[in-house]
Amino acid sequence: MIDQDGGLRRGRALADGLSPADAACVHREALRVLRPDLDSAHVDAYCDRRTWPAEALSSYGGALTLAREAVAAGTRSRRADPGMGIDIDVRDDAQFGLLLDLVPYTIHAEGRRAGRTVFTADDSGAALWIAVTRAQEAELLKRLAARGIAATALSARGR
């Protein structure tokens, strides 16, 4: 994939067989690496698990608060599902923190750069797809290696 600015991006996906903890780490580290490129993101405040993990409960509440605030501000329809498509300001550290906490467990989250999708997370942690430059991929693999996660945690996959 070629970006509007001419940068080549390669699709990478979460490989099968990772422990839930390692998969969550891959999700978070991928977002940290992609953050400077993201200009928009949204998350669904729904999880396929019976309940949200304890470490995500506060952020779950925070995301629902963002949705209510958007309704009050008139930027979100009152008829919208209160947990679907909650916009995240990726430049705001607190909101980005919500995204980091929820992405490994949500049924869907998405981030964009210049209108093009650069990450999607689905299926409550089972699926992640990212579009990264070579430099971003190298940084991500370095971060994962520092946490004991092999480069095989990501597989090549276009979109």
N, C-alpha and C positions, 0 to 999 in steps of 0.2 A: 504494500500500500504506500502511495506517495502522498504526503501532506500537501496542503496548499502552499506552504513555504518551501516545498521541494525536498523535505526530509523523508528519508526512507524509513518506514516502520514495519516491523515484523510481528505477525500474530503469534502469541504464545498462550497456552492454556494450562490449567492445573492438571497435572498428571494423576492417574488413578493410583490408589494404594497408599496415599499419605494418611497419617494419623490425623484425627480431627484437630489436634493442637498444631501440628505442622501445617495443615491446610489453612488454618486461621492465621498463622504467621505469614504464610505466603500472600494471602489476601492483603494483610495490613502493610507488609513491606512493599508490595506492588503499588499500593495507593500512595505510600510515602514517596516512592521514586517518581510516580506520575504527577504528584500534586502540582509542581510548578507549571506543568502543561495544561492542567485542567482549567476550563473556564466555567463549567457548570457540572452539577451532579445532582442526582436524586436517589432516594432510597424508599423502599416499601417497608413499613413498620409491621411486617408480618414474618413469622417464622414457621417452618414446617414442623418444628419440634413442638412438643406439647406446651412447653413454656420457654421463654427466653432464658439463656444462661444467666446466672447471677451477675456475672461481670458486665452484661449488656443491659440490665434492667434500667439503670439510671439513664443511659443513652436512649433507650426505647421511649421512656417518658419525655426526654428532651426533644426527640423527633416529633412526638405527638404535639408537644407544646409549639414547636415551629409551625406545624400544620395549622393549629388553632390561631396562632398569630398571623399567619398568611391570610386566613379567612377574615379575621378582624381588619386587616389592612386592605382587604379587597383585591388581593393578588391571587387568591385561590377561591374557587367556587364553594359556596356553602353546601352544595349538593355533592361535592367530590367525596369519595371514600376517604375518611380521615386518616387512614394509614397508608394510602397508596400515593406514590409519586411525590414524596416530600422533598422539596427543593432544599439543597444544601449549598451554602456559600462557602466554597472551598478555600477562600482567602481568610475566612474567620477561623481562628484556631479552635474555638469551642465547637463550632459546627463541624469542622473537619474531624475533630475528636469523636463526635457522634457517629460520623460515617465510618471511621476506623473501627469503632466498637461494634457497629451493626452489620457491616458488610460480610463478615464470615458466617453470619447466621440468617440473613434475610432471604426472602424468596426472590428478590430482585433489587439490584442497584446498578446504576449506570453513570459513567462520566464521559464528558465530551470536551473536545478541543476544536474550536472553529467549526462547530456543527457536526463534527465526525466523532463517532464513538471510539474511545480509546480504552475503556474498560467496562466489562459487565460482570456481575456476580449474581449467581442464581442458585436455586435449589438448596438453600440453607447451608451453604459452605461447600457443596459438592462441585460447583462449577465456577470457574473464573476464566475470563478471556481478557487479554491485554494486547495493545498495539504499542510496541516500544521501539525506540531507536537502538542502535548497537550500544551506544554509551549508556542508555537507561538499562538495557538488559545486563550489561557488565556490572553496573552498580547494584542492580537487584540481586544478581547471583552472588556478588561479594557480601551483601547484607545477609542473604540466606546462609551462605557458608559460615559466616560468623555465628550463626545460631544453630549450626550443625545440620543444616538441611541441604541435601545434595542438589546439584544443578538439574538432575533428572526430575525434580519436582515440577518442572515446566516442560511441556512438549511443544513442538512446532505445530502451529495450526493457524491457518488463515481464517478469514471470516467471509 
